[in-house]
C-alpha cells in the first residue's frame, strides 16, 4: 500500500463547530502502531508538505517512511523521485522485484501527458474562495478560516508549473498567517491579491492549447468570419483544424448536424466552438428572411451528443447583444460569452485561458493534457505587438455599400427584414472596429432603426441616411489618421463607392457634404 499524506489537515469539528488542525504524520504513526508487523511491513507512507525545514523532515521520517516536497513534477521524473524511496522501503533482496522498469518506449508514451502541477485557474479559484471569506467578514471573527485558506494557497503556489517566481507572494502569505488584526488582514490580503493577479496574468500570456484542438465557428457576417479565422490563428490552431461557416442558408441550417457528425469523428480531441447569436438567413424554401439563435443551436448540439463527447467541447457565444439577461441565457445554453470587441494578439490568451481551464481543469485526470504553458518566443512577442482581431474602416465601407445597395433595390419597401439583418451585422462589425472614438451614438442610431417596427419606408430611409453619413464621417476620420493603404482606399472610392453614389443620386437620395465631395473627387 502506497500512501501520501498532507501534514496540516485543517477541519471544523462537526460537534463543537470549532476549528482544529490534525497532523497527517501523526495519523500515519497511529496507523502503523495499530497494525500487526506483517501488515505494516507492506505499507509505504510519505508526507507531502510545504513545511520542509530540517526539524520538520526529521519528524516526518520518524513517523512515516519519507518526505515529498510540494513542487511541480513532470511525469517522466516521478520514477526518479520515487524509486530510491521505494527500494529503501522494499529492498529487492527481501521483497524481490517490487518495482518494475518501464521500457524506453513506455516511458515516452507516458511522458506525453501533463505535469503534476497547479494551474493559474486553480490559483484564481482559491483566490476567489478567500475573497468570499473577506466579503462575509470572516477576518473580523473567523480569522482561522482565512489562515487555513492561506495555507492551501501557499501549497498551490509552490506547485504552480511556472518559471515565474512566487516567493514574494509566499512571503506575503507567511506574514498574513501571523496577522490577527482585521484591518491589517484586509490590507495585506489586498496587497497579496494584487501579486497573485500579476502571476496569473503573466502565466496566461504563455497559455497554449493542446495540439489536438479543433476550432469550429459560425457567423453570418463575412467580416466576422475573417476575424474568427484570425482569432484561431492567434491561438496557434492550424488552418486545417479550423472550420468556419455561416455563408448562406445551407451552412447555417445544417450547422447542428455538421457539428454532431464532426464530434463523432473526434472523440479524443478538444473542440473550441464559437457561435454568433443572431444568424440571419433567407429560407430557400419560401424566400423569407429569418433569424436563427446560435446559442440555441449550441444547446441542441449539446443535447444530441453523448456525455463523453459533449465533455470535449468548449462552446462560447460571441455577440453584440451583451446585456445581463442575454449573457445569462448564453451561459445556460453554452459555456461562456465573448464580447464582439477588438482584441490584440497578446490579449487573446487572457480572454480564453480562464474559460478553457474552467471547462477542462488539468487537475481532473480526464483533462491532464488539456493545457500547457511555455515561454513566449521572440517571434511571438514581435507579432504580438502588431496584430489584432478587429475590423477595419475598409471593412465598414464595404458593409455600407452592401446596405446602400439594398435601399437602391427598394428593400425598405419590399423586405425590411433583410435591412434589419444587415444593420445587425453592421452593429457587430462596428463593435470590433479598432477606434478610439466612441461608437455609442452610432450604435444608438442603429438600435432606433432595429426597434422601430412601425416605421414607414420613408422614415427608415431617412434614418439610414443619417446613420450612414455619421458612420462615413467616422471612418473617414479613421482613414486620414491611420496607415491604411492609399491605393486600397482610392480603389474603393473610384469603383464600388462611385457606382453606388451615382445610382443613389440619380434616385434623389440625399448625402452630406463628405459624400458629395467624394463623388466630385472621384469624377
Helices and strands as residue ranges (DSSP letters): E 2-6, E 8-12, E 19-23, H 24-34, H 37-40, E 44-49, H 54-63, E 67-69, G 75-77, H 78-89, H 92-95, H 104-110, H 120-135, H 138-141, H 143-158, H 167-177, H 182-204, E 207-209, E 213-218, H 222-234, G 239-241, E 242-245, H 249-253, H 255-264, E 270-276, E 278-282, E 289-293, H 294-304, H 307-310, E 313-319, H 324-333, E 337-339, E 343-344, H 345-359, G 365-367, E 371-373, H 378-384, E 388-389, H 393-408, H 411-414, H 416-431, H 440-451, H 457-481, H 486-492, I 493-497, H 498-506, H 513-522
